[in-house]
Amino acid sequence: MLKTVLRMEYRHRVGIGLDRRFRPGRSAPPTNMSLCLSMRCNLNCIMCRQNRHTENVPENRSWFSKDRELPLEAWVSILDQSIAFRPWLFVTGGEPILYPHFREFIEAAKKRRFVVHLQTNGTLLAKEAEFLVGMGLEAVTISLDGTPEIHDRIRGRKGTFGLVEKGVRTLVEARLRAGGPGPILSFNFTISKQNLECLERIVPLAADLGADMLQIQHTMFNTEENVARHNRIFADGMSRRLGVEIAEPSISDDEYYRSEVEPEDVRDLISGLHSARRQAKGRIRVHFMPNLPHESIRPYYLDLDHPFYQACDTFWKTFRILADGTFSPCLNFLVGNITQRPLMDLWNGPEMSNLRKLFSGKLYPGCARCCQRHYLRGSRAF
């Protein structure tokens, strides 16, 4: 784990900057791999960007099809291609536990001594808790949106909070029996209009459930006007001229959340963030994503054109593989498929080179409220 973490820190502080300056379009191997084992999900969360509002998934978004999920051996091949540089593995989705070979994949990753971080909605965690502790998983992050009633309303399914609580208790008990520190247990609380009142209560709730960390995430959202601006830039003809391939539209109507936070909500939001920070002292570690000063909260939610710092390191650090093997860094850009080309050929091929050059000096409308970009000079995403 130490080697993986030290390399991530070096890349953030030094390496990515050197690549940007002296190797335009190219990058050292990724420090993070986001592995979407399955894009299927058993919930319907109001703020999720995943295409989940229609049963008719567009053909050019094949990663949403259950029938096209990668077989286990393809995922193991990806692990074997990554051993030399040992990235931090974010196992995600959709809901990754729905992948039929979930356990076998975790076993393969831990056998190869990767750092594994599971990101889950927690509803299926209880039956996997003992296994995950036994495997020596490093971290588990679970979505928690507030008190039981509010959590269930946001997640679109009654009883969800109870399932999360059961999963968390089971994991904590298994960890105690094993006598070790891991996996680190964290909750991710995504701010929305529906749970603003919970900011005053989320810290004691997370601590009482046994969490080691709480991440409070500002909502990723967009507007119809901003999405239209983005899609005009990356329309078919323009994409070809820019030298990139994209699954059009880059952002479809059911792939973004429309924030409902209004001007009168901002004061309560800032007060809630301050309260959470105060309550956490000496009790639980709290991380804000992005970590914005209070004077930036209002423009974050109310002004998509606010001149935040324009930078993103995603194309230099994260290899994101979708459920059918598609390598898509973000915004439905298509680089290739891991079943057809070697990993490092995709990582430093002409497609990624063009994307790095395209995003090296500016961001685009679709990046406006992404959790991976920098909002302030010197800030960072994970």
VEXDREN-2710 file (C-alpha; in Angstrom, 1 decimal):
% VEXDREN-2710
k/r/px/py/pz
1/MET/0.0/0.0/0.0
2/LEU/2.8/2.4/0.9
3/LYS/4.3/2.2/-2.6
4/THR/0.9/3.0/-4.2
5/VAL/0.2/6.0/-1.9
6/LEU/3.7/7.4/-2.3
7/ARG/3.4/7.2/-6.1
8/MET/0.0/9.0/-6.0
9/GLU/1.5/11.8/-3.9
10/TYR/4.5/12.2/-6.2
11/ARG/2.4/12.3/-9.3
12/HIS/0.1/14.9/-7.7
13/ARG/2.9/17.1/-6.4
14/VAL/5.5/16.7/-9.1
15/GLY/5.0/14.1/-11.8
16/ILE/1.8/15.3/-13.5
17/GLY/3.2/18.9/-13.8
18/LEU/6.4/17.6/-15.4
19/ASP/4.4/15.5/-17.9
20/ARG/2.2/18.5/-18.8
21/ARG/5.3/20.7/-19.3
22/PHE/7.8/18.4/-21.0
23/ARG/5.8/15.5/-22.5
24/PRO/2.7/17.1/-24.1
25/GLY/0.0/14.5/-24.7
26/ARG/1.8/11.7/-22.8
27/SER/1.8/10.5/-19.2
28/ALA/3.4/8.1/-16.8
29/PRO/1.2/5.1/-15.9
30/PRO/-2.1/5.9/-14.1
31/THR/-2.1/6.1/-10.3
32/ASN/-5.8/5.3/-10.1
33/MET/-8.0/2.8/-11.8
34/SER/-11.7/3.1/-11.7
35/LEU/-13.2/-0.3/-12.5
36/CYS/-16.9/-0.3/-13.2
37/LEU/-17.6/-4.0/-12.8
38/SER/-21.3/-3.5/-13.6
39/MET/-23.3/-0.5/-14.5
40/ARG/-26.4/-2.1/-13.1
41/CYS/-27.9/-0.7/-9.9
42/ASN/-30.7/-1.7/-7.5
43/LEU/-31.5/1.9/-6.6
44/ASN/-32.7/5.0/-8.4
45/CYS/-30.9/7.9/-6.7
46/ILE/-32.1/11.4/-7.6
47/MET/-28.7/12.9/-8.0
48/CYS/-27.0/10.1/-9.9
49/ARG/-25.6/10.9/-13.3
50/GLN/-25.9/7.3/-14.5
51/ASN/-28.2/6.7/-17.4
52/ARG/-31.0/5.0/-15.5
53/HIS/-34.2/6.8/-16.3
54/THR/-35.0/4.7/-19.4
55/GLU/-35.2/1.0/-20.2
56/ASN/-34.0/1.7/-23.8
57/VAL/-30.3/2.2/-23.4
58/PRO/-28.8/3.8/-26.5
59/GLU/-26.7/1.5/-28.6
60/ASN/-23.6/3.8/-28.3
61/ARG/-23.7/3.3/-24.5
62/SER/-23.2/-0.5/-24.6
63/TRP/-21.6/-0.5/-21.1
64/PHE/-25.1/-0.3/-19.6
65/SER/-26.1/-3.7/-21.1
66/LYS/-26.0/-6.6/-18.7
67/ASP/-25.2/-8.9/-21.6
68/ARG/-22.0/-7.1/-22.4
69/GLU/-20.4/-7.1/-19.0
70/LEU/-16.8/-8.3/-19.1
71/PRO/-16.1/-11.9/-18.1
72/LEU/-13.9/-12.4/-15.1
73/GLU/-10.8/-13.4/-17.2
74/ALA/-10.9/-10.0/-18.9
75/TRP/-10.7/-8.2/-15.6
76/VAL/-7.9/-10.4/-14.4
77/SER/-6.0/-9.6/-17.5
78/ILE/-6.4/-5.9/-16.7
79/LEU/-4.9/-6.6/-13.2
80/ASP/-2.0/-8.5/-14.7
81/GLN/-1.3/-5.6/-17.1
82/SER/-1.2/-3.2/-14.1
83/ILE/1.0/-5.0/-11.7
84/ALA/4.2/-3.1/-12.7
85/PHE/2.8/0.2/-11.5
86/ARG/0.2/-0.9/-8.9
87/PRO/-2.5/1.7/-9.1
88/TRP/-5.1/2.2/-6.4
89/LEU/-8.2/0.2/-7.5
90/PHE/-11.5/1.9/-7.1
91/VAL/-14.1/-0.9/-7.5
92/THR/-17.3/0.8/-8.5
93/GLY/-20.3/0.8/-10.8
94/GLY/-23.4/1.0/-10.9
95/GLU/-23.4/-1.3/-7.9
96/PRO/-20.3/-3.5/-8.2
97/ILE/-21.6/-6.2/-5.9
98/LEU/-24.2/-7.0/-8.5
99/TYR/-21.4/-8.3/-10.8
100/PRO/-21.7/-12.1/-10.8
101/HIS/-18.0/-12.7/-10.3
102/PHE/-17.5/-10.0/-7.7
103/ARG/-15.9/-12.3/-5.1
104/GLU/-13.6/-13.9/-7.6
105/PHE/-12.4/-10.5/-8.8
106/ILE/-11.6/-9.3/-5.3
107/GLU/-9.7/-12.5/-4.6
108/ALA/-7.7/-12.0/-7.8
109/ALA/-6.9/-8.4/-7.0
110/LYS/-5.8/-9.1/-3.4
111/LYS/-3.8/-12.2/-4.5
112/ARG/-1.8/-9.7/-6.7
113/ARG/-1.5/-7.3/-3.7
114/PHE/-3.4/-4.4/-5.1
115/VAL/-4.9/-1.7/-2.9
116/VAL/-8.6/-2.2/-3.2
117/HIS/-11.2/0.4/-2.4
118/LEU/-14.8/-0.7/-2.8
119/GLN/-17.5/2.0/-3.5
120/THR/-21.0/0.7/-2.8
121/ASN/-24.5/1.8/-2.0
122/GLY/-24.3/-0.6/1.0
123/THR/-27.6/-2.5/0.4
124/LEU/-25.8/-5.8/-0.4
125/LEU/-22.9/-5.3/2.0
126/ALA/-24.1/-7.5/4.8
127/LYS/-23.6/-10.8/2.9
128/GLU/-20.2/-9.7/1.7
129/ALA/-18.8/-8.1/4.9
130/GLU/-17.0/-11.2/6.3
131/PHE/-15.5/-12.0/3.0
132/LEU/-14.2/-8.4/2.5
133/VAL/-12.6/-8.3/5.9
134/GLY/-11.0/-11.7/5.3
135/MET/-9.6/-10.6/2.0
136/GLY/-7.9/-7.6/3.6
137/LEU/-9.6/-4.9/1.7
138/GLU/-8.1/-1.5/2.4
139/ALA/-11.2/0.7/2.2
140/VAL/-15.0/0.6/1.8
141/THR/-17.0/3.7/1.0
142/ILE/-20.8/3.6/1.4
143/SER/-23.4/6.2/0.3
144/LEU/-25.3/7.8/3.2
145/ASP/-27.7/10.6/2.4
146/GLY/-29.1/11.4/5.8
147/THR/-31.6/10.1/8.3
148/PRO/-33.6/6.9/7.4
149/GLU/-36.6/8.6/5.8
150/ILE/-34.6/11.1/3.8
151/HIS/-32.0/8.5/2.8
152/ASP/-34.7/6.2/1.5
153/ARG/-36.4/9.1/-0.4
154/ILE/-33.2/10.1/-2.1
155/ARG/-32.3/6.5/-3.0
156/GLY/-35.7/5.8/-4.4
157/ARG/-36.3/2.6/-2.4
158/LYS/-37.9/2.1/1.0
159/GLY/-35.9/0.2/3.5
160/THR/-32.5/1.2/2.0
161/PHE/-31.2/2.8/5.1
162/GLY/-32.0/-0.3/7.1
163/LEU/-30.0/-2.4/4.7
164/VAL/-27.1/0.0/4.8
165/GLU/-27.1/0.0/8.6
166/LYS/-27.2/-3.8/8.7
167/GLY/-24.3/-4.0/6.2
168/VAL/-22.2/-1.5/8.2
169/ARG/-22.8/-3.2/11.6
170/THR/-21.9/-6.5/10.0
171/LEU/-18.7/-5.1/8.6
172/VAL/-17.7/-3.4/11.8
173/GLU/-18.3/-6.6/13.8
174/ALA/-16.3/-8.7/11.3
175/ARG/-13.5/-6.2/11.6
176/LEU/-13.5/-6.4/15.4
177/ARG/-13.4/-10.2/15.3
178/ALA/-10.5/-10.1/12.9
179/GLY/-8.6/-7.8/15.2
180/GLY/-7.3/-5.6/12.4
181/PRO/-7.7/-2.0/11.4
182/GLY/-9.2/-2.6/8.0
183/PRO/-11.0/-2.0/5.9
184/ILE/-11.2/1.7/6.6
185/LEU/-14.9/2.5/6.6
186/SER/-16.1/5.8/5.2
187/PHE/-19.5/7.3/4.3
188/ASN/-20.1/9.6/1.4
189/PHE/-22.8/12.2/2.0
190/THR/-23.9/14.0/-1.2
191/ILE/-25.5/17.3/-0.6
192/SER/-28.9/18.0/-2.3
193/LYS/-31.9/20.2/-1.7
194/GLN/-33.6/17.1/-0.1
195/ASN/-31.0/16.6/2.6
196/LEU/-29.8/20.1/3.6
197/GLU/-31.4/19.7/7.0
198/CYS/-29.3/16.6/7.6
199/LEU/-26.0/18.5/7.5
200/GLU/-26.6/19.3/11.2
201/ARG/-27.0/15.6/12.0
202/ILE/-24.8/13.6/9.5
203/VAL/-21.6/13.7/11.7
204/PRO/-23.1/12.0/14.8
205/LEU/-25.1/9.6/12.6
206/ALA/-21.9/8.5/10.7
207/ALA/-19.9/8.3/14.0
208/ASP/-22.6/6.3/15.7
209/LEU/-22.7/3.8/12.9
210/GLY/-18.9/3.2/13.4
211/ALA/-17.4/5.0/10.4
212/ASP/-13.8/6.1/10.4
213/MET/-14.3/8.9/7.9
214/LEU/-17.1/11.0/6.4
215/GLN/-16.9/12.6/3.0
216/ILE/-19.3/15.5/2.4
217/GLN/-19.6/15.9/-1.3
218/HIS/-21.0/19.0/-3.1
219/THR/-23.4/17.9/-5.7
220/MET/-22.3/17.3/-9.3
221/PHE/-25.0/19.0/-11.3
222/ASN/-25.7/20.8/-14.6
223/THR/-28.3/22.9/-16.4
224/GLU/-30.1/22.4/-19.7
225/GLU/-28.5/25.5/-21.1
226/ASN/-25.0/24.5/-20.0
227/VAL/-25.4/20.9/-21.3
228/ALA/-26.5/22.3/-24.7
229/ARG/-23.4/24.5/-24.9
230/HIS/-21.2/21.5/-24.1
231/ASN/-22.9/19.3/-26.6
232/ARG/-22.6/21.9/-29.4
233/ILE/-18.8/22.0/-28.8
234/PHE/-18.6/18.2/-29.1
235/ALA/-21.0/17.6/-31.9
236/ASP/-20.0/15.0/-34.5
237/GLY/-18.1/17.2/-37.0
238/MET/-16.4/19.3/-34.3
239/SER/-15.3/16.2/-32.4
240/ARG/-13.6/14.8/-35.5
241/ARG/-11.8/18.2/-36.0
242/LEU/-10.6/18.1/-32.4
243/GLY/-9.3/14.6/-33.0
244/VAL/-11.5/12.9/-30.3
245/GLU/-14.2/10.2/-30.5
246/ILE/-17.4/10.6/-28.4
247/ALA/-20.6/8.7/-27.8
248/GLU/-23.0/11.4/-28.8
249/PRO/-24.4/13.3/-27.2
250/SER/-21.6/13.8/-24.7
251/ILE/-24.2/14.5/-22.0
252/SER/-27.7/13.2/-22.6
253/ASP/-30.9/14.4/-20.9
254/ASP/-30.8/11.5/-18.4
255/GLU/-27.1/11.7/-17.5
256/TYR/-27.0/14.8/-15.4
257/TYR/-28.7/16.1/-12.2
258/ARG/-30.4/19.4/-12.1
259/SER/-29.7/21.0/-8.7
260/GLU/-32.6/22.5/-6.8
261/VAL/-30.5/24.6/-4.4
262/GLU/-31.8/28.2/-4.4
263/PRO/-30.3/31.4/-3.2
264/GLU/-32.2/31.2/0.1
265/ASP/-30.7/27.8/0.8
266/VAL/-27.1/28.9/0.7
267/ARG/-27.0/30.4/4.2
268/ASP/-28.3/27.1/5.7
269/LEU/-25.9/25.1/3.6
270/ILE/-22.9/27.1/4.8
271/SER/-24.2/26.9/8.4
272/GLY/-24.6/23.1/8.1
273/LEU/-21.1/22.7/6.7
274/HIS/-19.7/24.7/9.6
275/SER/-21.7/22.7/12.1
276/ALA/-20.4/19.4/10.6
277/ARG/-16.8/20.6/10.8
278/ARG/-17.3/21.6/14.4
279/GLN/-19.0/18.4/15.5
280/ALA/-16.4/16.2/13.8
281/LYS/-13.4/17.5/15.9
282/GLY/-12.1/14.6/18.1
283/ARG/-14.8/12.3/16.8
284/ILE/-14.5/11.4/13.2
285/ARG/-12.4/12.6/10.2
286/VAL/-14.4/14.7/7.8
287/HIS/-13.3/15.5/4.2
288/PHE/-15.1/17.9/1.9
289/MET/-15.2/17.3/-1.8
290/PRO/-14.4/19.8/-3.3
291/ASN/-13.0/21.5/-0.3
292/LEU/-14.3/25.0/-0.9
293/PRO/-14.0/28.1/1.3
294/HIS/-17.4/29.4/2.4
295/GLU/-17.3/32.4/0.0
296/SER/-17.2/29.9/-2.9
297/ILE/-20.3/28.0/-1.9
298/ARG/-22.7/30.5/-3.4
299/PRO/-21.1/30.7/-6.8
300/TYR/-20.6/26.9/-6.9
301/TYR/-24.3/26.3/-6.7
302/LEU/-25.7/29.4/-8.3
303/ASP/-23.3/30.5/-11.1
304/LEU/-21.9/27.9/-13.5
305/ASP/-19.9/30.6/-15.2
306/HIS/-18.0/31.6/-12.1
307/PRO/-14.3/31.8/-13.0
308/PHE/-13.0/28.9/-10.8
309/TYR/-9.5/27.7/-11.5
310/GLN/-9.4/25.8/-14.8
311/ALA/-7.5/22.5/-14.3
312/CYS/-8.1/18.8/-14.2
313/ASP/-5.6/15.9/-13.8
314/THR/-8.0/13.1/-14.7
315/PHE/-6.3/12.4/-18.1
316/TRP/-3.0/12.1/-16.3
317/LYS/-3.9/9.9/-13.4
318/THR/-7.1/7.8/-13.8
319/PHE/-7.8/4.9/-16.1
320/ARG/-11.6/4.4/-16.1
321/ILE/-12.9/1.1/-17.5
322/LEU/-16.6/0.7/-18.0
323/ALA/-18.5/-2.6/-17.6
324/ASP/-18.0/-3.8/-21.3
325/GLY/-14.3/-2.9/-21.3
326/THR/-14.7/0.6/-22.8
327/PHE/-12.0/3.0/-21.7
328/SER/-13.8/6.3/-21.2
329/PRO/-12.1/8.9/-19.0
330/CYS/-15.2/11.1/-18.7
331/LEU/-18.0/12.8/-20.5
332/ASN/-18.5/9.7/-22.8
333/PHE/-15.2/10.2/-24.6
334/LEU/-14.2/6.9/-26.2
335/VAL/-10.6/5.9/-26.2
336/GLY/-10.9/2.2/-27.1
337/ASN/-11.7/-1.2/-25.5
338/ILE/-9.4/-3.0/-23.1
339/THR/-10.3/-6.3/-24.8
340/GLN/-8.9/-5.1/-28.1
341/ARG/-5.7/-3.2/-27.2
342/PRO/-3.2/-3.4/-24.4
343/LEU/-3.7/-1.1/-21.4
344/MET/-0.6/1.1/-21.9
345/ASP/-1.3/1.3/-25.6
346/LEU/-4.7/2.9/-24.8
347/TRP/-3.2/5.0/-22.0
348/ASN/-0.6/6.7/-24.2
349/GLY/-2.2/6.2/-27.6
350/PRO/-3.3/9.0/-30.0
351/GLU/-6.8/9.3/-28.5
352/MET/-5.5/10.0/-25.0
353/SER/-2.8/12.3/-26.4
354/ASN/-5.4/14.4/-28.1
355/LEU/-7.6/14.5/-25.0
356/ARG/-4.7/15.6/-22.8
357/LYS/-3.8/18.4/-25.3
358/LEU/-7.4/19.4/-25.5
359/PHE/-7.8/19.7/-21.7
360/SER/-4.3/20.9/-20.8
361/GLY/-5.2/24.6/-21.0
362/LYS/-8.9/24.8/-20.4
363/LEU/-12.0/23.0/-19.3
364/TYR/-15.4/22.8/-21.0
365/PRO/-19.0/23.4/-20.0
366/GLY/-19.6/19.8/-19.0
367/CYS/-16.7/20.1/-16.5
368/ALA/-18.4/22.9/-14.6
369/ARG/-19.3/21.0/-11.5
370/CYS/-17.4/17.8/-11.8
371/CYS/-15.9/16.3/-8.6
372/GLN/-12.6/15.5/-10.3
373/ARG/-11.6/19.0/-11.4
374/HIS/-9.6/21.6/-9.4
375/TYR/-11.7/24.6/-8.2
376/LEU/-8.8/26.4/-6.5
377/ARG/-5.1/26.5/-7.3
378/GLY/-3.4/23.8/-5.3
379/SER/-6.6/21.9/-4.6
380/ARG/-7.0/18.3/-5.6
381/ALA/-9.5/15.5/-6.1
382/PHE/-8.6/12.1/-4.7
END
